[in-house]
């Protein structure tokens, strides 16, 4: 009889032979991937460059603001009553000294007539009282005599009547509204036939040929700006800038560290129409200075710090820099670079220190025409 141990061993041997026979030639050998060769060259990044030098730096201050008129007046009713006549219409032009509106004067005229009658009676009373003081006034000084006469004018009612006449005449003048300057109506709130209360808004009148742009400028730049400096203004909806100049500077700095500067716009016939409240961009050109500058595209930021790459022996060199003023095209470099360096101006966003680069175009110097 065969023992169980020997029978199990034989079975295992037979099974292994069967498996090896079935799998013969079907198992592929694993070929290890070849390790990259250390001799394979890294492709150089093509870049453009410019030579760094001290040059004239046109300091352009870019900002935005709203158009306003040099003369813009909101008319408020000085009197009340029936508005008998009014020519104000939104968008309509009016000439200087033209009558715009007229209120009814009937009640005021009656009050004026009554005051004039009172003045006549009061004057007779005053003259009568003055005769009684004739001897008394002879021994008085000029100042004392003047005080006595004034008391008589008040007690006789003459002073009050004269005051009523003055007020009535002033109200009559306020019943006629005239244009203090040639302009265009806006925000018209009334029309002929309306009953208007004193203090009610009537309309707005602005001067269309003297338009300004009110802009905000950083307090750090305000010392660079002077009245009369040239500027350009480009209204929304236009690609054609208009010539302008600094009109005035508000010396007050607001809580945001900004100062208000107004630019006088040189508006010609055929230019885009300007309206108060219109948005526009502006560029103020302060006097050019000598500075070390690079094109704006030469500066990249790493960890929030400005970096400029320079080209040295086919390699990109990393340089931390301290930047100064920015005119929209160029940036002033205060520290970190020296004149004569070759600055990389393109394909610099992903560059690393000592990365190989290939110069494909040199733009000469960092100088950019301000115009």
ROVEXKOL-398075 format. One record per residue (C-alpha): x, y, z. Coordinates in steps of 0.1 Angstrom, whole numbers. Layout:
// ROVEXKOL-398075
R,px,py,pz
R,X,Y,Z
...
//
This chain:
// ROVEXKOL-398075
R,px,py,pz
R,0,0,0
R,13,35,-9
R,16,59,20
R,-4,92,18
R,28,113,21
R,44,98,-10
R,11,101,-29
R,8,139,-22
R,44,145,-32
R,39,127,-65
R,8,148,-73
R,26,181,-67
R,55,170,-90
R,30,161,-118
R,11,193,-114
R,42,214,-117
R,52,196,-149
R,18,202,-165
R,18,239,-157
R,54,244,-170
R,45,226,-201
R,14,247,-208
R,31,281,-202
R,62,274,-221
R,69,303,-246
R,40,326,-234
R,57,347,-207
R,75,378,-221
R,106,390,-204
R,103,424,-188
R,127,448,-205
R,137,477,-182
R,132,512,-197
R,164,528,-206
R,175,556,-183
R,177,590,-199
R,212,598,-210
R,229,626,-192
R,243,638,-225
R,210,648,-240
R,211,687,-243
R,182,708,-229
R,166,730,-256
R,174,767,-252
R,144,791,-249
R,142,817,-276
R,141,852,-262
R,143,888,-272
R,165,913,-254
R,173,950,-251
R,205,967,-239
R,200,985,-205
R,211,1021,-203
R,203,1054,-186
R,179,1073,-208
R,152,1099,-208
R,122,1087,-189
R,89,1103,-199
R,69,1100,-168
R,33,1094,-178
R,6,1094,-151
R,-24,1074,-162
R,-57,1078,-145
R,-95,1079,-150
R,-122,1104,-142
R,-154,1121,-151
R,-161,1150,-175
R,-175,1182,-160
R,-182,1217,-172
R,-162,1247,-160
R,-195,1265,-154
R,-223,1243,-142
R,-251,1259,-123
R,-281,1244,-106
R,-310,1269,-106
R,-332,1269,-75
R,-364,1291,-72
R,-358,1322,-51
R,-395,1329,-50
R,-427,1310,-52
R,-459,1312,-72
R,-472,1306,-107
R,-445,1301,-134
R,-461,1321,-162
R,-434,1315,-188
R,-404,1291,-192
R,-383,1282,-222
R,-361,1257,-205
R,-360,1223,-223
R,-335,1195,-218
R,-307,1198,-244
R,-317,1232,-256
R,-291,1260,-259
R,-296,1295,-246
R,-276,1327,-250
R,-262,1348,-222
R,-286,1372,-205
R,-316,1356,-222
R,-348,1355,-201
R,-354,1318,-193
R,-384,1320,-170
R,-408,1345,-155
R,-430,1341,-124
R,-464,1359,-118
R,-457,1393,-102
R,-493,1403,-94
R,-492,1398,-56
R,-457,1412,-52
R,-467,1443,-72
R,-497,1449,-49
R,-475,1445,-19
R,-450,1470,-33
R,-478,1496,-40
R,-491,1492,-4
R,-455,1497,10
R,-451,1529,-11
R,-483,1543,3
R,-472,1536,38
R,-439,1552,30
R,-456,1584,19
R,-477,1587,51
R,-447,1577,73
R,-425,1603,57
R,-450,1631,65
R,-451,1619,101
R,-413,1618,103
R,-410,1654,89
R,-436,1666,114
R,-418,1650,143
R,-385,1664,131
R,-397,1700,133
R,-404,1695,170
R,-368,1685,176
R,-353,1713,156
R,-341,1733,186
R,-329,1702,204
R,-308,1691,175
R,-289,1724,173
R,-270,1717,205
R,-261,1681,197
R,-231,1666,181
R,-234,1651,146
R,-234,1616,160
R,-261,1624,186
R,-282,1642,160
R,-280,1612,137
R,-291,1588,164
R,-322,1610,172
R,-332,1612,135
R,-329,1574,132
R,-352,1569,162
R,-377,1593,146
R,-376,1573,113
R,-384,1541,132
R,-411,1555,154
R,-428,1572,125
R,-429,1539,105
R,-407,1554,77
R,-379,1529,82
R,-402,1499,81
R,-420,1511,49
R,-387,1516,32
R,-376,1481,41
R,-409,1467,27
R,-403,1485,-5
R,-367,1471,-8
R,-379,1435,-2
R,-408,1438,-27
R,-384,1451,-54
R,-360,1423,-47
R,-388,1397,-51
R,-398,1413,-84
R,-362,1409,-97
R,-363,1372,-86
R,-394,1367,-106
R,-374,1369,-138
R,-347,1342,-143
R,-319,1351,-168
R,-290,1330,-182
R,-258,1342,-166
R,-238,1325,-194
R,-244,1308,-227
R,-251,1271,-221
R,-272,1240,-225
R,-302,1230,-203
R,-302,1198,-184
R,-323,1182,-156
R,-352,1205,-164
R,-379,1200,-136
R,-405,1227,-145
R,-425,1241,-173
R,-449,1270,-180
R,-480,1269,-159
R,-464,1251,-129
R,-469,1264,-93
R,-435,1264,-78
R,-425,1266,-41
R,-396,1287,-29
R,-364,1265,-29
R,-376,1241,-56
R,-351,1229,-83
R,-358,1245,-117
R,-331,1232,-141
R,-294,1230,-146
R,-273,1250,-171
R,-238,1241,-182
R,-212,1256,-205
R,-204,1231,-233
R,-173,1247,-247
R,-153,1247,-215
R,-152,1211,-204
R,-129,1196,-178
R,-119,1161,-167
R,-117,1156,-129
R,-93,1128,-120
R,-77,1113,-89
R,-39,1112,-86
R,-18,1094,-60
R,-4,1117,-34
R,31,1103,-43
R,27,1117,-78
R,11,1151,-70
R,45,1168,-66
R,52,1159,-102
R,22,1177,-116
R,20,1215,-123
R,-7,1236,-138
R,-3,1239,-176
R,13,1205,-181
R,3,1187,-213
R,-21,1157,-211
R,-44,1137,-233
R,-80,1126,-226
R,-98,1097,-243
R,-136,1096,-237
R,-155,1063,-234
R,-166,1052,-269
R,-137,1070,-286
R,-102,1059,-297
R,-91,1094,-306
R,-74,1112,-277
R,-81,1149,-272
R,-54,1173,-262
R,-57,1187,-227
R,-36,1204,-200
R,-36,1206,-162
R,-62,1233,-152
R,-59,1232,-114
R,-48,1210,-85
R,-68,1206,-53
R,-42,1206,-25
R,-64,1186,-2
R,-55,1148,1
R,-85,1126,8
R,-87,1096,31
R,-76,1073,3
R,-44,1092,-3
R,-56,1107,-35
R,-57,1143,-48
R,-81,1158,-73
R,-67,1172,-105
R,-88,1189,-132
R,-77,1188,-168
R,-89,1214,-193
R,-99,1197,-226
R,-92,1213,-259
R,-124,1204,-277
R,-128,1212,-314
R,-157,1211,-338
R,-159,1176,-352
R,-145,1159,-320
R,-166,1135,-301
R,-193,1153,-281
R,-186,1157,-244
R,-213,1155,-217
R,-210,1162,-180
R,-206,1129,-161
R,-190,1111,-190
R,-162,1087,-181
R,-128,1091,-197
R,-92,1080,-193
R,-63,1105,-191
R,-26,1106,-193
R,-6,1134,-178
R,29,1139,-190
R,53,1153,-164
R,88,1166,-173
R,111,1138,-185
R,140,1128,-162
R,171,1106,-167
R,167,1071,-153
R,176,1035,-157
R,144,1019,-173
R,133,986,-187
R,102,978,-208
R,73,967,-186
R,73,932,-202
R,109,926,-188
R,95,925,-152
R,81,893,-138
R,70,886,-102
R,81,857,-81
R,67,853,-46
R,53,889,-50
R,88,903,-57
R,98,919,-90
R,125,900,-110
R,143,908,-142
R,163,882,-162
R,195,892,-180
R,213,873,-207
R,249,863,-198
R,269,838,-219
R,237,820,-232
R,222,817,-198
R,193,836,-181
R,204,852,-149
R,178,860,-121
R,180,895,-107
R,158,909,-79
R,151,946,-86
R,136,976,-69
R,111,994,-92
R,102,1030,-92
R,78,1050,-115
R,58,1035,-143
R,46,1053,-173
R,26,1025,-188
R,54,1014,-212
R,85,1016,-191
R,94,1010,-155
R,121,1027,-136
R,147,1004,-120
R,162,1019,-88
R,183,989,-76
R,193,955,-89
R,206,962,-124
R,235,981,-140
R,238,1000,-173
R,251,978,-201
R,233,946,-190
R,213,927,-217
R,177,924,-204
R,154,896,-215
R,120,910,-227
R,101,879,-238
R,94,842,-228
R,106,851,-193
R,75,840,-174
R,88,804,-170
R,125,810,-170
R,147,798,-142
R,181,809,-130
R,209,797,-154
R,183,783,-179
R,198,782,-214
R,184,808,-237
R,189,818,-274
R,187,854,-284
R,166,858,-315
R,161,895,-316
R,177,925,-299
R,156,957,-298
R,187,978,-291
R,182,998,-260
R,155,1000,-233
R,145,1034,-247
R,109,1037,-259
R,95,1067,-277
R,70,1085,-254
R,48,1095,-283
//
